[in-house]
Amino acid sequence: MIEGSLMHWGDKRMANVTMISGGKELSLTVDNGSMCETKKLFRADLRCISNGRDVTAAVFNCGEFDVVRGDVQSMATAMNWLQRSEWGFSR
């Protein structure tokens, strides 16, 4: 299933798309940056959730609070994780 939402606060705009497969969720959020100086949504980040638990750090081998920027390579990694029935978190 794929769900989406759009949020708007003054000049700040943000869109979120969540792809769900079983107990896994891949969340892609795109916004127009912290300074809200542009109308274009250009800053993207990813989060991977498994059974309600944030596993982004394990999927991307990064720190627990690191931001995983959305680009072609990180999106491919996240989609591979979403589609796998098992994930040993080894890269």
N, C-alpha and C positions, 0 to 999 in steps of 0.2 A: 504494500500500500504506500502511496505517496501523498503527503499532506503539505499544505503550505499556508503561510500567513504573512500579512504585510502590516507593519506598524509605522505610525507617523506621529512625531512629536515636534511641532514647529518645523524647523529646518532638518531635523534628524529623521532619517528614513531607514528602515531595516526590513529585509525580507528573510523569511526562514522557510526552508524546505526540509522536511523530515521523511526519510525513506525507512520503512519498517519491514523487517523480514523475521517472523517468529518473535523471539525475545530480544532481537537486536534492533537498534535504531541508529541511523546515521543522520546527523543534523548538520546542515549547511546554512550558515547565516551570512548574509551579505548586507553591508551598510555603506553609508556615504562618509564614513570617517568620523573621528572625534571632533573635528573643527566644523563640520557641516558646511564646508565652503563649496561643495559641488552638488549638483543634482544627480550625478551619476553614482550608482552603487558600485563601489570598486574594491572595498576591503572585505575579504571573505575568510571565515574560519570554520573548522570542522570539529565535531565532537562525536565520539563513538560510545554508545550506551549498550550494555548487555545486561538484560534482566534488571533494569533500573540502576545499574552501577556504571559509572563513568570509567571506561577502559581505554580512553584515548591515549594515555601515556604508554600503556602496554602495546597497543597497536602500532604506534609511531616511534616507540623506543625513545621517549622524551620525558621531561619532568612532569610531575603531576599537574602543575598549574601552568605549563607552557601553552602558548597559543599555537595551534597548528593552522597555518595559513592555507587557504583553499587555492590550489593550483592544479594543473593537470596530473602531476605525479602524486600528490597527496590524495586527490580524489580517486585515482586509480587504486591506490593502496586501500583506501576506505571502502570502495565498492567491492574489492576482492575480499576484504574482511566480512562485509555484509553478506556476501554470497556463500561463504564457506560454512559448512555444517560444523566443523571443528576448527579451532584456532589455538595453537599452542603458544602464541605470542612470541615465537622465535622469528627473527627476520631473516 
